């Protein structure tokens, strides 16, 4: 029983130091969380600024390829849905829109490359493709 009392006395005497350490660790955790949040916000702002620079659909990545604009490319691509996305029908759909087979082949390769390389182009294509 006396040992328990002595242990409790030792614990009470050590408590202020332990509490101070806990407070320091809590403060450090809050500082770390604030720094992480600030870094994430800065990264998000940088991404948004980069997208806004070309988001309106301007710039070299939006120039027509072989006479096929991104709007026309999306329209022809969407038309393939009626044929079960059979790529062999794309040349006919393109021809119905006034695009020759060679021009369609160039446009297909070029727009697919731009869509894969530039997320803003991909977003624009998706928006056009999904539009009614």
N, C-alpha and C positions, 0 to 999 in steps of 0.2 A: 504494500500500500504506500509506504514512504517512497519507494522507487517510482511509483506512478505519479506521485505528487511532484517529485524532483523532475521527472520527464516533462510533466505539464509546465512546470516553472521554466525549464529550458526552452520549451516550445514557445511560450509566451515571450520570453526574452528575445528569441530569434525572429519572432513574427514581424517586427518593424522592418528588418532588413529584407525579409522575404517579400513583404508587401511592396517595398520600394522596388525590388527587382521585377515583380509582377507589373507594377505601373510602368517601369521603363520598357519592358517587353511589349506591353500594350501600346505605348506611345510609338515604339518603333514599328509595330505592325500597322498602326494607323498611317504613319508616314509612308511606309512601303505601299500600302493600298492607294494612298493619294497619288504617289508617283506613278503607279501602274495605271491608274485611271487617267492621269494627265497624258501619259505616253499613248494610251489607246485613243484618247480624244485627238491628239495631234496627228496620229496616223490616219484616223478617219477623216480629219480635215484635209490632209494632203491628198487622200484618195478622191475625195469629193471635188477638190480644186482641179485635179488632173482630169476627172471626167467632165467637169463643167467646161474645160477648155475646148473640147470638141463635141460635147453632147448635142448641140443644136443640129448636128448632121452636116457639118462643114469640114473642110480640110481635104487633103489629097486622098485619104482613105475612103471618101465618099464620092470621088469622081467616077463617072460611068466607066465601065470596062467593055471595050468593043461595042460601045453605043448602048450598053445595057445599064440603066440606073439601078440603084439598090431597090427602088420602089418596083420597077419592072421585074427585077430578079425575084423579089418576094412574091409578086403576083403570079409569075410563071411557076415558081416552086410550090406555091399554095395550090395551084391548079392540078398538080400531080396527085393530090388527095383523091380526086374523082376517079383516078386510075389505079388506086391502091399503091401509090408512090412508085409506080413502074417507071424507072428512069428512061426507058426507051421511048416513052411518050413525051418526054421533055422537049425534044427537037420539034415535034409537031406543035406542041403548045407554044413554043417560042416562035415558030414560023407564023402561027396565027396572029401573033402580036407584032409581026414584021421583023423578027430577028432571024438572020440566016444561021444555018447549022454551025459554021465555023465560028461565028461571033458568039453563039450560045456556048460552045465548048470553051472559048476563052473566058467568057463571063462566068461560067460555072466554076472553072478552076480559080479564077481571080477572086471572085466574091467569097468562095469557100476559104481561100487563104486569108483574106482580110478579116473575115468573121472569126477565124481561129486565132488570129494575131492581135486583134483589137477588140476588147470587151465593149467599147462604145458602139462599134459597128455591129457587133453581135446583138446588143440591146436594141438597136434601131431596126435590124432585120427582124428580130422577134416581135417587136411592136407592130411592124408592117404586116408580118405573116399572120398575126393574131387578129388584126383589124378586120372588121366585117366588110 
